[in-house]
């Protein structure tokens, strides 16, 4: 595991120092959880942006719509 040293604003520093109030064993656990949640949120936003671009492309391309419809027709039915 890598170690990083950085400065925090006072309000963020106070938040981290209150790790026990939020149910964390130590400040490291709070920061790790916060970073994991930030990464997840950023990845989710990226996926949503990508989906929106694909939806826009799909809407503008009749050939792509026809290809999707043809694929649905060949999809196994129960």
C-alpha positions as CSV (number, residue, x, y, z in Angstrom):
1,X,0.0,0.0,0.0
2,X,1.3,3.4,-0.9
3,X,1.5,6.3,1.5
4,X,0.6,9.9,0.6
5,X,1.1,13.1,2.4
6,X,-1.1,16.1,1.6
7,X,-2.7,19.1,3.2
8,X,-6.4,19.4,3.9
9,X,-8.6,22.5,4.3
10,X,-9.6,23.0,7.9
11,X,-13.2,21.9,7.4
12,X,-12.1,18.7,5.7
13,X,-9.5,18.1,8.4
14,X,-12.2,18.5,11.1
15,X,-14.4,16.0,9.2
16,X,-11.6,13.4,9.0
17,X,-10.8,13.9,12.7
18,X,-14.4,13.0,13.5
19,X,-14.0,9.5,12.0
20,X,-15.4,7.8,15.1
21,X,-18.6,9.8,14.9
22,X,-19.2,8.2,11.5
23,X,-18.5,4.7,12.7
24,X,-14.9,4.3,11.3
25,X,-12.1,2.7,13.2
26,X,-9.6,5.3,12.2
27,X,-9.1,8.3,9.8
28,X,-7.5,6.0,7.2
29,X,-10.7,3.9,6.9
30,X,-12.8,7.1,6.5
31,X,-10.5,8.4,3.8
32,X,-10.4,5.1,2.0
33,X,-14.2,4.8,2.0
34,X,-14.5,8.4,0.8
35,X,-12.1,7.8,-2.1
36,X,-13.8,4.5,-3.1
37,X,-17.2,6.3,-3.2
38,X,-15.7,9.2,-5.2
39,X,-14.2,6.8,-7.7
40,X,-17.5,4.9,-8.0
41,X,-19.4,8.2,-8.5
42,X,-17.0,9.4,-11.2
43,X,-17.2,6.0,-13.0
44,X,-20.9,6.1,-12.8
45,X,-21.0,9.6,-14.2
46,X,-18.7,8.6,-17.0
47,X,-21.0,5.6,-17.9
48,X,-24.1,7.8,-17.9
49,X,-22.4,10.3,-20.2
50,X,-21.4,7.4,-22.5
51,X,-24.9,6.0,-22.5
52,X,-26.3,9.4,-23.4
53,X,-23.9,9.7,-26.3
54,X,-24.9,6.2,-27.5
55,X,-28.6,7.1,-27.2
56,X,-28.0,10.3,-29.2
57,X,-26.1,8.3,-31.9
58,X,-28.8,5.6,-32.0
59,X,-31.5,8.3,-32.4
60,X,-29.7,9.9,-35.3
61,X,-28.8,6.7,-37.2
62,X,-31.6,4.7,-38.9
63,X,-29.2,2.0,-39.9
64,X,-28.2,1.4,-36.3
65,X,-31.9,1.2,-35.3
66,X,-32.6,-1.3,-38.0
67,X,-29.6,-3.4,-36.9
68,X,-30.8,-3.4,-33.3
69,X,-34.3,-4.4,-34.4
70,X,-32.9,-7.2,-36.4
71,X,-31.0,-8.4,-33.4
72,X,-34.1,-8.4,-31.3
73,X,-36.0,-10.5,-33.9
74,X,-33.3,-13.1,-33.7
75,X,-33.2,-13.1,-29.8
76,X,-34.3,-16.4,-28.3
77,X,-37.9,-16.4,-27.2
78,X,-39.0,-18.3,-24.1
